[in-house]
Amino acid sequence: MRTVLITGAGHGIGAACARMFAAAGDDVVVSDIDTAAAVAIAEEIRAAGGSATGNFLDVSDPAAWQALSRELRCAARLPTVIVNNAFFDVAGVAHEQSEDNWSKQLSVTLSSVYRAMHTFHDTLTAAHGNMVNVSSVHGVLAWTEQPAYAAAKGGLISLTRQLSVDYAPHVRVNVVLPGSIQTRQWDHQGAAELELAARQATLQRLGTPEEVASVIQFLAGDGASYITGASLLVDGGMTTTLGA
Ligand SMILES: NC(=O)c1ccc[n+]([C@@H]2O[C@H](COP(=O)([O-])OP(=O)(O)OC[C@H]3O[C@@H](n4cnc5c(N)ncnc54)[C@H](O)[C@@H]3O)[C@@H](O)[C@H]2O)c1
């Protein structure tokens, strides 16, 4: 049984990944800064007959990575797949962002992937495992007032490519670029914003968390054994036209 570590798995796309990997027989470390949410997802998985724990992990904190590593190694649960999905975003043009806000966004959204590899490169390498990072169409396009998010998501694409070279041939590393996906991130948007987001996709709707999770699961599986360093759009066609 593989142990799959997913960050930011208490909600949205990460939670969908946790449910999907567990349903396929993986042991899932459902990690999140929101421990209660992670524990709830893990309980739901176990109630359905799967294997999972809910674990605290603030991906911006190196000590938290070390604590989780110790706990998992003690339990002989060595992650061989890592899904780096957590993010943190503060809206505002660059000069409005404090140094602290800027650093925290990059730390959570980008440097967390460095920490994941730093912490678990040995378990990934030994098992010929893989990593899937969650970027965004925002890594290749720009919208207003999200400079750190854009920098982090763009950085994830090049970092993925770099890690895929440095850890080859043992570890595959890939990245997905979701478009507009119906998670709580859209809860506070008005009808007009939702309608625009739907129209921007050639498929004329927002995606579901499960439609991203299934691509992540594919990339993490044997069916993708010859895919590494790849960036995969999961955007309903948004970047083909960006029609409004
Ligand atoms: N929803 C979209 O439209 C969309 C579009 C493109 C990319 N994405 C990407 O998908 C990923 C998941 O987003 P989502 O829409 O499911 O959001 P979400 O808010 O539902 O989930 C994000 C999760 O990250 C966790 N998190 C935040 N800070 C953390 C930290 N420091 N350490 C650990 N966990 C932390 C949150 O608690 C939450 O559970 C993100 O990387 C996001 O950038 C989402």
The ligand as a Gaussian input file, in Angstrom:
#p B3LYP/6-31G(d) Opt

LIG

0 1
 N      -10.197000      26.822000      -6.911000
 C       -9.646000      27.321000      -8.015000
 O      -10.311000      27.953000      -8.872000
 C       -8.166000      27.097000      -8.289000
 C       -7.663000      27.508000      -9.519000
 C       -6.317000      27.318000      -9.794000
 C       -5.497000      26.720000      -8.845000
 N       -6.012000      26.342000      -7.667000
 C       -5.084000      25.748000      -6.700000
 O       -5.624000      24.581000      -6.149000
 C       -5.085000      24.387000      -4.840000
 C       -6.211000      24.103000      -3.864000
 O       -7.080000      25.229000      -3.826000
 P       -8.624000      25.084000      -3.441000
 O       -9.388000      25.874000      -4.417000
 O       -8.972000      23.652000      -3.223000
 O       -8.646000      25.910000      -2.079000
 P       -9.201000      25.544000      -0.623000
 O       -9.212000      26.805000       0.133000
 O      -10.450000      24.758000      -0.718000
 O       -8.053000      24.591000      -0.037000
 C       -6.789000      25.073000       0.284000
 C       -6.291000      24.330000       1.501000
 O       -4.976000      24.783000       1.845000
 C       -4.895000      24.857000       3.252000
 N       -3.791000      25.717000       3.671000
 C       -3.711000      27.070000       3.625000
 N       -2.538000      27.481000       4.155000
 C       -1.855000      26.366000       4.518000
 C       -0.594000      26.120000       5.117000
 N        0.217000      27.137000       5.471000
 N       -0.213000      24.854000       5.338000
 C       -1.027000      23.831000       4.995000
 N       -2.238000      23.981000       4.448000
 C       -2.649000      25.234000       4.209000
 C       -6.266000      25.379000       3.681000
 O       -6.522000      25.163000       5.040000
 C       -7.163000      24.577000       2.732000
 O       -7.535000      23.341000       3.289000
 C       -4.282000      25.660000      -4.525000
 O       -2.914000      25.412000      -4.761000
 C       -4.818000      26.667000      -5.512000
 O       -3.895000      27.676000      -5.842000
 C       -7.321000      26.521000      -7.342000

